[in-house]
Amino acid sequence: MTLIGETQGAPAAADLIKDATDASFIADVVEASKTTPVIVDFWATWCGPCRQLGPALEKAVLAAKGAVKLVKVDIDANPAYAGQLRVQSIPAVFAFVDGRPVDGFMGALPDSQVKQFVDRLAKQGGASPIDELLGMAKESLELGDAGGAAQAYAQALQMDPTNVKAIGGMARVLQQAGDLDQAREVLEMAPPDAKDPDIDAVRAALALADQAPSETAEFEARILADADDHEARLEYAKALAASGQMHEAVDQLIESIRRDREWNDQAARKQLLTIFEAAGPMSDVAKQGRRKLSTILFS
């Protein structure tokens, strides 16, 4: 299993922000903008407003996490393209998409407006690198490639350690691989108010694992001796769920509900809902289990 700290490939600041010359302008700006929007900042060392605008641009570009790149051109040393673009005062900023300028502004702007400019440009570039990685991870999971999914999620987390989708997906992969301790560590990266189906599912699965007894023989024997031993059936279901036998666990709980739905403040139904959450709301386990539960409750 690929671990977060072992994966390389996230864009570093050096990949997103660079100095260009007249000689490198075509490669750094025109050609590069055919894959990722590029902002060009024409500046000079003697320009006071340039020193104000530069850090704001860099901050906004880094915050875009790879959706936009920034190229800085010192017009004193590299006047050619500033002349072609008819730059008459600096700072002068141009946004390039698909090899041509599409937007820009002159002079220093407040940080909030700089951020709006960068965010607007990022949307023109289509899916962000993180969204592309999340899509790759989903595709890998659909193909049964858990290792590929883990690598894509890890790269997304290197770009943005607070990305809820990446946290949930990575935790899910680790949990399904049986690495519960690391799944817990990944979940701790999530903001306290994070809302995500994978995060909810992993938390439920970890709760099942924490509750599960290690041995089942005793509970199986008790159920054989007394089919109405709901406590034994509940513990047996917990053990089945923790070992990945979700369908079997559901069947045990459904049988308990059929025999006495009110036992112990509906403990079997509550455990059943936890299993549905751990399996995922759209999983076969949840769909089939809900149908069986409905048959009992509304018969």
PEWO-V215482 format. One record per residue. RES is the residue in three letters. SS is DSSP state (@ for helix, = for strand, . for the rest). Layout:
BEGIN
((RES	SS) (RES	SS))
END
This chain:
BEGIN
((MET	.) (THR	.) (LEU	.) (ILE	@) (GLY	@) (GLU	@) (THR	.) (GLN	.) (GLY	.) (ALA	.) (PRO	.) (ALA	.) (ALA	@) (ALA	@) (ASP	@) (LEU	@) (ILE	=) (LYS	=) (ASP	=) (ALA	.) (THR	.) (ASP	.) (ALA	.) (SER	.) (PHE	@) (ILE	@) (ALA	@) (ASP	@) (VAL	@) (VAL	@) (GLU	@) (ALA	@) (SER	@) (LYS	@) (THR	.) (THR	.) (PRO	=) (VAL	=) (ILE	=) (VAL	=) (ASP	=) (PHE	=) (TRP	=) (ALA	.) (THR	.) (TRP	.) (CYS	.) (GLY	@) (PRO	@) (CYS	@) (ARG	@) (GLN	@) (LEU	@) (GLY	@) (PRO	@) (ALA	@) (LEU	@) (GLU	@) (LYS	@) (ALA	@) (VAL	@) (LEU	@) (ALA	@) (ALA	.) (LYS	.) (GLY	.) (ALA	.) (VAL	=) (LYS	=) (LEU	=) (VAL	=) (LYS	=) (VAL	=) (ASP	=) (ILE	.) (ASP	.) (ALA	.) (ASN	.) (PRO	.) (ALA	@) (TYR	@) (ALA	@) (GLY	@) (GLN	@) (LEU	.) (ARG	.) (VAL	.) (GLN	.) (SER	.) (ILE	.) (PRO	.) (ALA	=) (VAL	=) (PHE	=) (ALA	=) (PHE	=) (VAL	=) (ASP	.) (GLY	.) (ARG	=) (PRO	=) (VAL	=) (ASP	=) (GLY	=) (PHE	=) (MET	=) (GLY	.) (ALA	.) (LEU	.) (PRO	.) (ASP	@) (SER	@) (GLN	@) (VAL	@) (LYS	@) (GLN	@) (PHE	@) (VAL	@) (ASP	@) (ARG	@) (LEU	@) (ALA	@) (LYS	@) (GLN	@) (GLY	.) (GLY	.) (ALA	.) (SER	.) (PRO	@) (ILE	@) (ASP	@) (GLU	@) (LEU	@) (LEU	@) (GLY	@) (MET	@) (ALA	@) (LYS	@) (GLU	@) (SER	@) (LEU	@) (GLU	@) (LEU	.) (GLY	.) (ASP	.) (ALA	@) (GLY	@) (GLY	@) (ALA	@) (ALA	@) (GLN	@) (ALA	@) (TYR	@) (ALA	@) (GLN	@) (ALA	@) (LEU	@) (GLN	@) (MET	@) (ASP	.) (PRO	.) (THR	.) (ASN	.) (VAL	@) (LYS	@) (ALA	@) (ILE	@) (GLY	@) (GLY	@) (MET	@) (ALA	@) (ARG	@) (VAL	@) (LEU	@) (GLN	@) (GLN	@) (ALA	.) (GLY	.) (ASP	.) (LEU	@) (ASP	@) (GLN	@) (ALA	@) (ARG	@) (GLU	@) (VAL	@) (LEU	@) (GLU	.) (MET	.) (ALA	.) (PRO	.) (PRO	.) (ASP	.) (ALA	.) (LYS	.) (ASP	.) (PRO	@) (ASP	@) (ILE	@) (ASP	@) (ALA	@) (VAL	@) (ARG	@) (ALA	@) (ALA	@) (LEU	@) (ALA	@) (LEU	@) (ALA	@) (ASP	@) (GLN	@) (ALA	.) (PRO	.) (SER	.) (GLU	.) (THR	.) (ALA	@) (GLU	@) (PHE	@) (GLU	@) (ALA	@) (ARG	@) (ILE	@) (LEU	@) (ALA	@) (ASP	.) (ALA	.) (ASP	.) (ASP	.) (HIS	@) (GLU	@) (ALA	@) (ARG	@) (LEU	@) (GLU	@) (TYR	@) (ALA	@) (LYS	@) (ALA	@) (LEU	@) (ALA	@) (ALA	@) (SER	.) (GLY	.) (GLN	.) (MET	@) (HIS	@) (GLU	@) (ALA	@) (VAL	@) (ASP	@) (GLN	@) (LEU	@) (ILE	@) (GLU	@) (SER	@) (ILE	@) (ARG	@) (ARG	@) (ASP	.) (ARG	.) (GLU	.) (TRP	@) (ASN	@) (ASP	@) (GLN	@) (ALA	@) (ALA	@) (ARG	@) (LYS	@) (GLN	@) (LEU	@) (LEU	@) (THR	@) (ILE	@) (PHE	@) (GLU	@) (ALA	@) (ALA	@) (GLY	.) (PRO	.) (MET	.) (SER	.) (ASP	@) (VAL	@) (ALA	@) (LYS	@) (GLN	@) (GLY	@) (ARG	@) (ARG	@) (LYS	@) (LEU	@) (SER	@) (THR	@) (ILE	@) (LEU	@) (PHE	.) (SER	.))
END
